[in-house]
Amino acid sequence: MSEEEIEINAAYAELQNLRAELAALHNWADRVLDNENTDRQYIAEHLSTACGVLAFGGPMPRRPYDDIDEF
């Protein structure tokens, strides 16, 4: 495998991971925003932070309201 193919495969894997993180973030937001008792400002701040992390590459912050039983 050439160096170029290795780089392409690494970029593809990174894109797949990014897509998975974004899908998980979307699913989480859909779930928590369905509850009328969630703090929408808190959720919006988390979404903004998470989008910045996804854009610049870093560890995803812990999600508020991540436990389904918390509702």
ChimeraX commands (.cxc) that place a marker at each C-alpha (Angstrom):
marker #1 position 0.00,0.00,0.00 radius 0.5
marker #1 position 1.42,3.37,-0.98 radius 0.5
marker #1 position 1.83,6.32,1.36 radius 0.5
marker #1 position -0.93,8.14,-0.50 radius 0.5
marker #1 position -3.33,5.22,-0.04 radius 0.5
marker #1 position -2.51,5.08,3.66 radius 0.5
marker #1 position -3.26,8.81,4.00 radius 0.5
marker #1 position -6.53,8.41,2.09 radius 0.5
marker #1 position -7.56,5.50,4.31 radius 0.5
marker #1 position -6.70,7.48,7.43 radius 0.5
marker #1 position -8.72,10.47,6.19 radius 0.5
marker #1 position -11.66,8.19,5.37 radius 0.5
marker #1 position -11.52,6.62,8.84 radius 0.5
marker #1 position -11.43,10.08,10.43 radius 0.5
marker #1 position -14.43,11.15,8.35 radius 0.5
marker #1 position -16.35,8.04,9.39 radius 0.5
marker #1 position -15.57,8.73,13.06 radius 0.5
marker #1 position -16.67,12.35,12.66 radius 0.5
marker #1 position -19.93,11.23,11.08 radius 0.5
marker #1 position -20.56,8.77,13.90 radius 0.5
marker #1 position -19.89,11.44,16.55 radius 0.5
marker #1 position -22.18,13.90,14.76 radius 0.5
marker #1 position -24.95,11.30,14.43 radius 0.5
marker #1 position -24.66,10.43,18.12 radius 0.5
marker #1 position -24.80,14.13,19.03 radius 0.5
marker #1 position -27.89,14.60,16.86 radius 0.5
marker #1 position -29.65,11.57,18.36 radius 0.5
marker #1 position -28.83,12.75,21.87 radius 0.5
marker #1 position -30.15,16.27,21.17 radius 0.5
marker #1 position -33.36,14.89,19.69 radius 0.5
marker #1 position -33.89,12.71,22.74 radius 0.5
marker #1 position -33.22,15.34,25.41 radius 0.5
marker #1 position -35.07,18.14,23.66 radius 0.5
marker #1 position -38.23,16.02,23.58 radius 0.5
marker #1 position -38.45,16.42,27.34 radius 0.5
marker #1 position -40.10,19.68,28.39 radius 0.5
marker #1 position -38.08,19.77,31.64 radius 0.5
marker #1 position -34.64,20.03,30.03 radius 0.5
marker #1 position -32.77,23.31,30.18 radius 0.5
marker #1 position -32.65,24.34,26.53 radius 0.5
marker #1 position -29.94,26.96,27.14 radius 0.5
marker #1 position -27.74,24.30,28.70 radius 0.5
marker #1 position -28.37,21.99,25.73 radius 0.5
marker #1 position -27.62,24.78,23.24 radius 0.5
marker #1 position -24.34,25.57,25.01 radius 0.5
marker #1 position -23.35,21.91,24.93 radius 0.5
marker #1 position -24.22,21.63,21.22 radius 0.5
marker #1 position -22.13,24.71,20.47 radius 0.5
marker #1 position -19.17,23.36,22.44 radius 0.5
marker #1 position -19.48,19.91,20.86 radius 0.5
marker #1 position -19.61,21.38,17.34 radius 0.5
marker #1 position -16.44,23.33,18.06 radius 0.5
marker #1 position -14.72,20.18,19.32 radius 0.5
marker #1 position -15.81,18.26,16.22 radius 0.5
marker #1 position -14.57,21.05,13.96 radius 0.5
marker #1 position -11.17,21.41,15.59 radius 0.5
marker #1 position -10.58,17.85,16.79 radius 0.5
marker #1 position -10.53,17.25,20.47 radius 0.5
marker #1 position -12.14,15.10,23.11 radius 0.5
marker #1 position -15.92,15.35,23.17 radius 0.5
marker #1 position -17.25,16.92,26.36 radius 0.5
marker #1 position -19.46,14.85,28.64 radius 0.5
marker #1 position -23.10,15.25,27.67 radius 0.5
marker #1 position -25.54,16.76,30.15 radius 0.5
marker #1 position -28.65,14.66,30.68 radius 0.5
marker #1 position -26.83,11.61,29.32 radius 0.5
marker #1 position -28.64,9.15,31.54 radius 0.5
marker #1 position -32.05,8.26,30.12 radius 0.5
marker #1 position -33.35,7.58,33.64 radius 0.5
marker #1 position -32.55,11.18,34.59 radius 0.5
marker #1 position -35.84,12.25,33.03 radius 0.5
marker link #1:1,2 radius 0.2
marker link #1:2,3 radius 0.2
marker link #1:3,4 radius 0.2
marker link #1:4,5 radius 0.2
marker link #1:5,6 radius 0.2
marker link #1:6,7 radius 0.2
marker link #1:7,8 radius 0.2
marker link #1:8,9 radius 0.2
marker link #1:9,10 radius 0.2
marker link #1:10,11 radius 0.2
marker link #1:11,12 radius 0.2
marker link #1:12,13 radius 0.2
marker link #1:13,14 radius 0.2
marker link #1:14,15 radius 0.2
marker link #1:15,16 radius 0.2
marker link #1:16,17 radius 0.2
marker link #1:17,18 radius 0.2
marker link #1:18,19 radius 0.2
marker link #1:19,20 radius 0.2
marker link #1:20,21 radius 0.2
marker link #1:21,22 radius 0.2
marker link #1:22,23 radius 0.2
marker link #1:23,24 radius 0.2
marker link #1:24,25 radius 0.2
marker link #1:25,26 radius 0.2
marker link #1:26,27 radius 0.2
marker link #1:27,28 radius 0.2
marker link #1:28,29 radius 0.2
marker link #1:29,30 radius 0.2
marker link #1:30,31 radius 0.2
marker link #1:31,32 radius 0.2
marker link #1:32,33 radius 0.2
marker link #1:33,34 radius 0.2
marker link #1:34,35 radius 0.2
marker link #1:35,36 radius 0.2
marker link #1:36,37 radius 0.2
marker link #1:37,38 radius 0.2
marker link #1:38,39 radius 0.2
marker link #1:39,40 radius 0.2
marker link #1:40,41 radius 0.2
marker link #1:41,42 radius 0.2
marker link #1:42,43 radius 0.2
marker link #1:43,44 radius 0.2
marker link #1:44,45 radius 0.2
marker link #1:45,46 radius 0.2
marker link #1:46,47 radius 0.2
marker link #1:47,48 radius 0.2
marker link #1:48,49 radius 0.2
marker link #1:49,50 radius 0.2
marker link #1:50,51 radius 0.2
marker link #1:51,52 radius 0.2
marker link #1:52,53 radius 0.2
marker link #1:53,54 radius 0.2
marker link #1:54,55 radius 0.2
marker link #1:55,56 radius 0.2
marker link #1:56,57 radius 0.2
marker link #1:57,58 radius 0.2
marker link #1:58,59 radius 0.2
marker link #1:59,60 radius 0.2
marker link #1:60,61 radius 0.2
marker link #1:61,62 radius 0.2
marker link #1:62,63 radius 0.2
marker link #1:63,64 radius 0.2
marker link #1:64,65 radius 0.2
marker link #1:65,66 radius 0.2
marker link #1:66,67 radius 0.2
marker link #1:67,68 radius 0.2
marker link #1:68,69 radius 0.2
marker link #1:69,70 radius 0.2
marker link #1:70,71 radius 0.2
view
